[in-house]
């Protein structure tokens, strides 16, 4: 019995040592942050009358039924505002503020030696809500307006006959050479638009290039073979090739059987194209679109057949295989520029030029921002000002 009493006295004494005889903050007010995505609550308070004796405040939060509070952050003892917002760390939510959920807050002060005041009275109930306009995405809106304005300006100038300069891509020069070689040898040209469906940007660019290639082949009266992995892409390719032959005044040379569906899966498609290379012995292989692991199979099979090979893809992981096994490789965004260059369509050319201008603006802003941050962090502005003022 005596031991129990002694333990109780010691525990009470320890509790009194950790409790500071100072007043906590008062008038705690919580409110939803305006013009945001509903993931922030603003807490304000009147600082403690003993703030000079405190090191910082602890912010505690509770959700219904408001019986259990947990510490969510700390802030200096002279501050009177705290923003409770969602926190992400490597795409993992480590602190969450949910729109439509109720929150209540308490504060307490902590002294430099680790003692703390009692918890303050709870704040009012705050409910964060999603706003119609998120001011924290204003930069995205400004960028969108700027890009749209540049795009419309470029299209209008293109329609009025202004010729924007697009750097000639060496791989495009190889297309004429490759088609001419196939014509001289009396052998066909094999064209693959990749594995992606028709809604892929790379496939759309490939269809634009296919139209220009088909026109050259129709002009030289050669043969074009276009195997497809997707039925919808096949339908589009048939129309593109047919239109190309018609525009050259040679619709009778178009063979619908040469633009066909080959296989619906990756490696059967690659095996099928390899078989075509062995049987038909095309003089030129064009791999233009988005490719996956089959790129090595296609490029090696074509290289062994002795054909001229031109590849164009924005699949970064497959570029080494095409560079090693093809005669010419159009890399990354050059694929989009190539389709605009060959077609000459004002909307496509305007898109490429707008993208270039926008990238230039972003680079300039990035450099300026980096310089400003560097100068302000190193207090170089203040040093220059002092030196200038002193002189």
ChimeraX attribute file (.defattr): number of C-alpha atoms within 10 A of each C-alpha:
attribute: neighborCount
match mode: 1-to-1
recipient: residues
	/A:1	5
	/A:2	7
	/A:3	8
	/A:4	9
	/A:5	10
	/A:6	10
	/A:7	11
	/A:8	12
	/A:9	12
	/A:10	12
	/A:11	12
	/A:12	10
	/A:13	11
	/A:14	11
	/A:15	11
	/A:16	12
	/A:17	13
	/A:18	15
	/A:19	15
	/A:20	19
	/A:21	13
	/A:22	20
	/A:23	19
	/A:24	25
	/A:25	26
	/A:26	20
	/A:27	14
	/A:28	21
	/A:29	19
	/A:30	25
	/A:31	19
	/A:32	21
	/A:33	22
	/A:34	18
	/A:35	15
	/A:36	18
	/A:37	19
	/A:38	22
	/A:39	21
	/A:40	23
	/A:41	22
	/A:42	17
	/A:43	23
	/A:44	18
	/A:45	18
	/A:46	15
	/A:47	20
	/A:48	22
	/A:49	13
	/A:50	14
	/A:51	21
	/A:52	11
	/A:53	15
	/A:54	26
	/A:55	18
	/A:56	20
	/A:57	26
	/A:58	18
	/A:59	22
	/A:60	20
	/A:61	19
	/A:62	19
	/A:63	15
	/A:64	11
	/A:65	9
	/A:66	14
	/A:67	7
	/A:68	10
	/A:69	14
	/A:70	12
	/A:71	13
	/A:72	13
	/A:73	14
	/A:74	16
	/A:75	15
	/A:76	16
	/A:77	22
	/A:78	15
	/A:79	14
	/A:80	16
	/A:81	17
	/A:82	17
	/A:83	15
	/A:84	21
	/A:85	17
	/A:86	15
	/A:87	13
	/A:88	11
	/A:89	8
	/A:90	6
	/A:91	7
	/A:92	8
	/A:93	11
	/A:94	10
	/A:95	13
	/A:96	13
	/A:97	19
	/A:98	18
	/A:99	16
	/A:100	13
	/A:101	15
	/A:102	17
	/A:103	22
	/A:104	23
	/A:105	26
	/A:106	27
	/A:107	25
	/A:108	24
	/A:109	31
	/A:110	26
	/A:111	20
	/A:112	10
	/A:113	10
	/A:114	13
	/A:115	18
	/A:116	24
	/A:117	21
	/A:118	17
	/A:119	18
	/A:120	20
	/A:121	15
	/A:122	19
	/A:123	21
	/A:124	17
	/A:125	18
	/A:126	20
	/A:127	21
	/A:128	24
	/A:129	20
	/A:130	18
	/A:131	13
	/A:132	10
	/A:133	12
	/A:134	13
	/A:135	14
	/A:136	11
	/A:137	12
	/A:138	11
	/A:139	10
	/A:140	11
	/A:141	12
	/A:142	11
	/A:143	13
	/A:144	12
	/A:145	12
	/A:146	13
	/A:147	17
	/A:148	13
	/A:149	12
	/A:150	19
	/A:151	22
	/A:152	15
	/A:153	13
	/A:154	23
	/A:155	20
	/A:156	15
	/A:157	15
	/A:158	19
	/A:159	13
	/A:160	10
	/A:161	9
	/A:162	12
	/A:163	13
	/A:164	15
	/A:165	9
	/A:166	13
	/A:167	10
	/A:168	12
	/A:169	16
	/A:170	11
	/A:171	19
	/A:172	20
	/A:173	11
	/A:174	17
	/A:175	20
	/A:176	13
	/A:177	13
	/A:178	20
	/A:179	25
	/A:180	18
	/A:181	18
	/A:182	23
	/A:183	19
	/A:184	11
	/A:185	11
	/A:186	14
	/A:187	18
	/A:188	21
	/A:189	27
	/A:190	25
	/A:191	25
	/A:192	22
	/A:193	31
	/A:194	26
	/A:195	22
	/A:196	18
	/A:197	18
	/A:198	21
	/A:199	10
	/A:200	13
	/A:201	16
	/A:202	28
	/A:203	21
	/A:204	20
	/A:205	22
	/A:206	27
	/A:207	22
	/A:208	22
	/A:209	24
	/A:210	24
	/A:211	22
	/A:212	18
	/A:213	22
	/A:214	26
	/A:215	22
	/A:216	19
	/A:217	25
	/A:218	25
	/A:219	15
	/A:220	14
	/A:221	16
	/A:222	21
	/A:223	21
	/A:224	24
	/A:225	20
	/A:226	23
	/A:227	25
	/A:228	24
	/A:229	23
	/A:230	20
	/A:231	16
	/A:232	14
	/A:233	24
	/A:234	21
	/A:235	15
	/A:236	15
	/A:237	24
	/A:238	20
	/A:239	14
	/A:240	20
	/A:241	28
	/A:242	23
	/A:243	18
	/A:244	24
	/A:245	23
	/A:246	16
	/A:247	13
	/A:248	14
	/A:249	13
	/A:250	16
	/A:251	15
	/A:252	10
	/A:253	15
	/A:254	22
	/A:255	15
	/A:256	13
	/A:257	11
	/A:258	15
	/A:259	22
	/A:260	19
	/A:261	18
	/A:262	19
	/A:263	18
	/A:264	13
	/A:265	11
	/A:266	15
	/A:267	13
	/A:268	14
	/A:269	21
	/A:270	21
	/A:271	17
	/A:272	15
	/A:273	24
	/A:274	18
	/A:275	13
	/A:276	15
	/A:277	22
	/A:278	14
	/A:279	9
	/A:280	13
	/A:281	18
	/A:282	25
	/A:283	25
	/A:284	28
	/A:285	28
	/A:286	25
	/A:287	24
	/A:288	25
	/A:289	25
	/A:290	23
	/A:291	25
	/A:292	14
	/A:293	13
	/A:294	18
	/A:295	22
	/A:296	19
	/A:297	16
	/A:298	24
	/A:299	23
	/A:300	16
	/A:301	20
	/A:302	26
	/A:303	17
	/A:304	11
	/A:305	15
	/A:306	14
	/A:307	23
	/A:308	23
	/A:309	23
	/A:310	25
	/A:311	25
	/A:312	30
	/A:313	28
	/A:314	20
	/A:315	14
	/A:316	12
	/A:317	12
	/A:318	17
	/A:319	20
	/A:320	13
	/A:321	17
	/A:322	24
	/A:323	17
	/A:324	14
	/A:325	21
	/A:326	21
	/A:327	15
	/A:328	21
	/A:329	26
	/A:330	23
	/A:331	19
	/A:332	15
	/A:333	13
	/A:334	20
	/A:335	25
	/A:336	25
	/A:337	22
	/A:338	25
	/A:339	25
	/A:340	22
	/A:341	23
	/A:342	16
	/A:343	15
	/A:344	15
	/A:345	15
	/A:346	21
	/A:347	16
	/A:348	21
	/A:349	27
	/A:350	25
	/A:351	20
	/A:352	23
	/A:353	19
	/A:354	22
	/A:355	15
	/A:356	12
	/A:357	15
	/A:358	17
	/A:359	12
	/A:360	12
	/A:361	12
	/A:362	13
	/A:363	12
	/A:364	12
	/A:365	12
	/A:366	12
	/A:367	12
	/A:368	12
	/A:369	12
	/A:370	12
	/A:371	12
	/A:372	14
	/A:373	12
	/A:374	13
	/A:375	14
	/A:376	12
	/A:377	10
	/A:378	11
	/A:379	11
	/A:380	13
	/A:381	14
	/A:382	12
	/A:383	12
	/A:384	11
	/A:385	11
	/A:386	11
	/A:387	10
	/A:388	9
	/A:389	8
	/A:390	7
	/A:391	6
